[in-house]
Structures are given as C-alpha cells and as structure tokens.
Amino acid sequence: MQEVPELDRLLGIEVYATKSPGIGGRLRVVPEDFIVEEISRDGLRVRTSLTLKPGEEVDLKGSEEGDYTWFILEKRNLDTITAIKIIARSLGLSYNTFSAAGLKDSRAVTAQLVSAFRVDPDSLLGFRDRYGNIRIRRCVRMPFRIAPGMLYGNHFIITVRHVELSEDEVRRRVEAIAAEIGERGIPAFYGYQRFGTIRPNTHIIGKYILQGRFEDAVMELVARPYPGEAPHVAELREYVRETRDYRGALKKFPRALSHERIVLRHLSVREGDYIGALRKLPLSVRKLFVGAYQAYLFNKCLSRRVKRGLPLNRAVVGDLVAVRASDGSLGSVVVANESNVDLLNEGIARGEMVLVLNVFGYGTVIQEGPQGDIEREVLREEGVSLELFRSEHMPEVATRGTYRRACFKPRALRSGGQQLTS
C-alpha cells in the first residue's frame, strides 16, 4: 500500500482510493488549476467565470419575495469562511447573516451559492474585494436560507502540471485508475478545507473544546506555530506561549488573523477566562471546530475499514444503509442483518441505497459487527466517548451526530476530452 503524505495522516486519511500507480506531476501550481463549481440539489451547476462564455450567466431562479437573498459567490485563493467574513466586514454585516451549503477549497477558483438574511440584493450584486479575489454574481430572493449540506455535489476541473510521463503512459494509468474508481468508488473522506493545510488543527481545537480543556484550545489556536506559517507569525505565537502577554501580542498580531485577535482581546481584559475567550468567537466557528473533530474520527474509521478490506459499496452484517433520495440526500437508515443484507445490497447496486458510516455524536448508536468494532477501537484510542459530544461545559456546540456515505463515484469523469466513467 502506497504511503500517504504526512498531512493526510494528520487528518485521519491513511489510505489511497486506488492501487494503480499515479501519473506524478504537480497540483495547484496556480489557483486556476483547481476549479470547483457547486451543483445544487436541483442539478444547477454554479459555474465560475472561467467556464462561462462571454455574456453568459448561471440561470439562478428565485421567487418574487422572501427574507433571504441567494447569490453566487465566486472566489479565488480563499476559503469560504474567509471570503464571507470579508464580504460581511465590507458591508457592515454580521458573519452570521450568511450561510452556505459547504466549504470550498482555498487554493482554487470556486463558485457556490450563499444566502444572506434580510440583505437587499442590490447591496450585494457586483461586490468585488479590492484584490479581485471575491465576486458576487446573480442575486435572487428566496423564502428560505441555504443550509449546510444542501447541495448535490461539486463539479471539478483539475489541471496536473509537470507530468514527466509520455502521453500514452498517462492515458494508460488514468484509465486504470478510473476503472478502479468505477468499480469500488472513492472513500468519502472529509478533505483539507475542513481542517486547514498551513495550520491543520481545527480538529485538535474541537477535541479540546469537547473535553473542557479550554486553555489548551486557546493555546492551540493562538500560540502553537506550524512549519508552513510566515516566520514573523510563528514568532508571535511563540511569544504568546512563553509570556502569556495577551495585551502585547494583540498589538502585533496581523489583522488577518481575526480569530486569534478576538481571543487575545478578551484575554487582555479577562486573563485566564479561556472559555469566555472562546465564546467570543462566532458560534458557527466553534461548531466548525467540533465538526472538524467529528470529521477526523470519521476519516480514521473509514481508513481502517479500507485497510481491513471491508467494502465501501456493499454492506456486511452490522453496517448502516441509507435510502438515497433523488436529490442525493440521505433518507432513513437501516441496519444490515443476516436476513436483509442481500436485499440491501441489491438496493445499493441499483443506486437506490448507499452504505453510510457514523459521524459521531451523543446520539450515535454503534452496531455489532466489523464496522462497530472499528468505531469502538477508534474512540478507545482517542480516549473519548460518545457522551463527550454533549459538550457539558459548552452545550451550545453539542451534536447528536449524523451519517455520511462511505464512498462516492464521480460522474462523467473525463481526461483530455475522453470520457472515462458514465
């Protein structure tokens, strides 16, 4: 089995999806090498300006009235949260005014739908930041907001540069990889955008919050330097760790590090009030930290399932199988047993059902069977229990848990104009 990069291992991603050799090369040399276009639940592809023809625009339909303005957010080289914060700050609005279905990659050009509560469409339409990395396009009114997970999927256009293989060899390897994907699917790992790449620690902060280790959470957020950071920022973090001079650090921390500054500002007035400092962060951000720890545990469990040779597109006794709605969302969940497992697998083969795994929360029920054994092992190794997700000391971030499909199969996979999957 090929060795995965260190960053992936830190995030619980311990296996590759395929066994065939890759093609080498480099990803994301420039942000335009990685284009992500959201697909809404009704099948609308939210195109970036890079894939639209001149004068063309996405046909986003709205209603005549409603408290929410939906708009297309196109961004370059920024994560979704940062882009929304810039918009909110520029317009004098709260970050919590906005909601999106999902987080999109930062080192990329992406387009997605975002909603804003009781904001005039005219105040949003045409917004651009001063660096040209954020654009708002096509605003419509709607009677409801965009909620997390309210999307069908994403359309990707990926450019790989500096490949040293011949064109024929590239084609042969890509076809072999596509065949494996078509047969087994791709493990549905939570990706980098959930954790960060320069500072891959959102899940660590989330674990500390759940454990009530609020000082550790603050120090991880503010005072732990990571190798990929700018040297002057790393030095500032070391300064905080060694001196606990929050007031002095606040004067020096870059304004771009808004979360750190929020925490430092509170501690400069109320030293030692670590839970209070964290509560100054938006609730959505604190929930993101907890969600990142859930994602890390999910990745660990999924990696272990793959390592043990358990299928991702077929159920075994003790597995969870969900009904698949026409818009791609998950319906009711059934536990596979000796009497129904064949029937469930027939449903999976027809595309009517999907294998799902637990995303842990206090309401999670761990089943008997190979997957249940994996889940108990991972929780035991992490030294946590399901009750931890009640978040006794910060109950506003408590989570019941949910389900996530074990794998997915990309549709219409193409390489150099050649169709590889249906």
FENGI-V702797 format. One record per residue. N is the residue number from 1. RES is the residue in one small letter. PHI is phi as a letter, one per 30 degrees, with the letter a starting at -180 (* if undefined). Layout:
# FENGI-V702797
n = <N & N>
res = <RES & RES>
phi = <PHI & PHI>
This chain:
# FENGI-V702797
n = <1 & 2 & 3 & 4 & 5 & 6 & 7 & 8 & 9 & 10 & 11 & 12 & 13 & 14 & 15 & 16 & 17 & 18 & 19 & 20 & 21 & 22 & 23 & 24 & 25 & 26 & 27 & 28 & 29 & 30 & 31 & 32 & 33 & 34 & 35 & 36 & 37 & 38 & 39 & 40 & 41 & 42 & 43 & 44 & 45 & 46 & 47 & 48 & 49 & 50 & 51 & 52 & 53 & 54 & 55 & 56 & 57 & 58 & 59 & 60 & 61 & 62 & 63 & 64 & 65 & 66 & 67 & 68 & 69 & 70 & 71 & 72 & 73 & 74 & 75 & 76 & 77 & 78 & 79 & 80 & 81 & 82 & 83 & 84 & 85 & 86 & 87 & 88 & 89 & 90 & 91 & 92 & 93 & 94 & 95 & 96 & 97 & 98 & 99 & 100 & 101 & 102 & 103 & 104 & 105 & 106 & 107 & 108 & 109 & 110 & 111 & 112 & 113 & 114 & 115 & 116 & 117 & 118 & 119 & 120 & 121 & 122 & 123 & 124 & 125 & 126 & 127 & 128 & 129 & 130 & 131 & 132 & 133 & 134 & 135 & 136 & 137 & 138 & 139 & 140 & 141 & 142 & 143 & 144 & 145 & 146 & 147 & 148 & 149 & 150 & 151 & 152 & 153 & 154 & 155 & 156 & 157 & 158 & 159 & 160 & 161 & 162 & 163 & 164 & 165 & 166 & 167 & 168 & 169 & 170 & 171 & 172 & 173 & 174 & 175 & 176 & 177 & 178 & 179 & 180 & 181 & 182 & 183 & 184 & 185 & 186 & 187 & 188 & 189 & 190 & 191 & 192 & 193 & 194 & 195 & 196 & 197 & 198 & 199 & 200 & 201 & 202 & 203 & 204 & 205 & 206 & 207 & 208 & 209 & 210 & 211 & 212 & 213 & 214 & 215 & 216 & 217 & 218 & 219 & 220 & 221 & 222 & 223 & 224 & 225 & 226 & 227 & 228 & 229 & 230 & 231 & 232 & 233 & 234 & 235 & 236 & 237 & 238 & 239 & 240 & 241 & 242 & 243 & 244 & 245 & 246 & 247 & 248 & 249 & 250 & 251 & 252 & 253 & 254 & 255 & 256 & 257 & 258 & 259 & 260 & 261 & 262 & 263 & 264 & 265 & 266 & 267 & 268 & 269 & 270 & 271 & 272 & 273 & 274 & 275 & 276 & 277 & 278 & 279 & 280 & 281 & 282 & 283 & 284 & 285 & 286 & 287 & 288 & 289 & 290 & 291 & 292 & 293 & 294 & 295 & 296 & 297 & 298 & 299 & 300 & 301 & 302 & 303 & 304 & 305 & 306 & 307 & 308 & 309 & 310 & 311 & 312 & 313 & 314 & 315 & 316 & 317 & 318 & 319 & 320 & 321 & 322 & 323 & 324 & 325 & 326 & 327 & 328 & 329 & 330 & 331 & 332 & 333 & 334 & 335 & 336 & 337 & 338 & 339 & 340 & 341 & 342 & 343 & 344 & 345 & 346 & 347 & 348 & 349 & 350 & 351 & 352 & 353 & 354 & 355 & 356 & 357 & 358 & 359 & 360 & 361 & 362 & 363 & 364 & 365 & 366 & 367 & 368 & 369 & 370 & 371 & 372 & 373 & 374 & 375 & 376 & 377 & 378 & 379 & 380 & 381 & 382 & 383 & 384 & 385 & 386 & 387 & 388 & 389 & 390 & 391 & 392 & 393 & 394 & 395 & 396 & 397 & 398 & 399 & 400 & 401 & 402 & 403 & 404 & 405 & 406 & 407 & 408 & 409 & 410 & 411 & 412 & 413 & 414 & 415 & 416 & 417 & 418 & 419 & 420 & 421 & 422>
res = <m & q & e & v & p & e & l & d & r & l & l & g & i & e & v & y & a & t & k & s & p & g & i & g & g & r & l & r & v & v & p & e & d & f & i & v & e & e & i & s & r & d & g & l & r & v & r & t & s & l & t & l & k & p & g & e & e & v & d & l & k & g & s & e & e & g & d & y & t & w & f & i & l & e & k & r & n & l & d & t & i & t & a & i & k & i & i & a & r & s & l & g & l & s & y & n & t & f & s & a & a & g & l & k & d & s & r & a & v & t & a & q & l & v & s & a & f & r & v & d & p & d & s & l & l & g & f & r & d & r & y & g & n & i & r & i & r & r & c & v & r & m & p & f & r & i & a & p & g & m & l & y & g & n & h & f & i & i & t & v & r & h & v & e & l & s & e & d & e & v & r & r & r & v & e & a & i & a & a & e & i & g & e & r & g & i & p & a & f & y & g & y & q & r & f & g & t & i & r & p & n & t & h & i & i & g & k & y & i & l & q & g & r & f & e & d & a & v & m & e & l & v & a & r & p & y & p & g & e & a & p & h & v & a & e & l & r & e & y & v & r & e & t & r & d & y & r & g & a & l & k & k & f & p & r & a & l & s & h & e & r & i & v & l & r & h & l & s & v & r & e & g & d & y & i & g & a & l & r & k & l & p & l & s & v & r & k & l & f & v & g & a & y & q & a & y & l & f & n & k & c & l & s & r & r & v & k & r & g & l & p & l & n & r & a & v & v & g & d & l & v & a & v & r & a & s & d & g & s & l & g & s & v & v & v & a & n & e & s & n & v & d & l & l & n & e & g & i & a & r & g & e & m & v & l & v & l & n & v & f & g & y & g & t & v & i & q & e & g & p & q & g & d & i & e & r & e & v & l & r & e & e & g & v & s & l & e & l & f & r & s & e & h & m & p & e & v & a & t & r & g & t & y & r & r & a & c & f & k & p & r & a & l & r & s & g & g & q & q & l & t & s>
phi = <* & d & d & d & d & e & e & d & d & d & c & i & c & c & b & d & d & b & c & d & d & d & c & i & i & b & c & h & e & b & e & d & d & b & c & b & b & d & c & d & d & c & j & d & d & d & d & d & d & d & c & d & d & e & i & d & b & d & d & d & c & b & c & d & b & l & d & c & c & c & b & c & c & c & b & b & i & b & d & d & d & d & d & d & d & d & d & d & d & d & c & i & c & d & e & d & d & c & b & b & d & a & c & c & e & d & d & a & c & b & b & a & d & b & c & b & d & h & b & d & e & d & d & c & e & i & e & b & d & d & c & i & c & b & b & c & b & h & c & b & d & b & d & b & d & d & c & e & i & d & a & d & l & b & c & c & b & c & c & c & c & i & d & c & d & d & d & d & d & e & d & d & d & d & d & d & d & d & d & d & d & d & d & c & i & c & e & d & d & d & c & e & d & d & c & j & c & d & b & d & b & e & d & d & d & d & d & d & d & d & d & i & c & d & d & d & d & d & d & d & d & c & c & c & d & b & e & d & d & d & e & d & d & e & d & d & d & d & d & d & d & d & c & h & d & d & d & d & d & e & d & c & d & e & d & d & d & d & d & d & d & d & d & d & d & d & d & d & c & b & d & j & d & d & d & d & d & d & d & d & d & e & e & d & d & d & d & d & e & d & d & d & d & e & d & d & d & d & d & d & d & d & e & d & d & d & e & d & i & d & d & c & c & a & c & c & e & j & d & c & b & c & d & c & d & d & d & j & d & c & c & d & c & b & d & d & b & e & d & c & d & d & d & d & d & d & d & d & d & d & i & d & b & b & d & b & c & d & c & d & a & d & c & d & c & d & d & d & k & e & d & d & d & d & d & d & d & d & d & d & d & d & i & b & b & d & d & e & d & d & h & e & d & b & d & d & c & e & b & d & j & a & b & b & d & d & a & b & c & d & c & h & d & b & b & h & i & c & d & c & b & d>
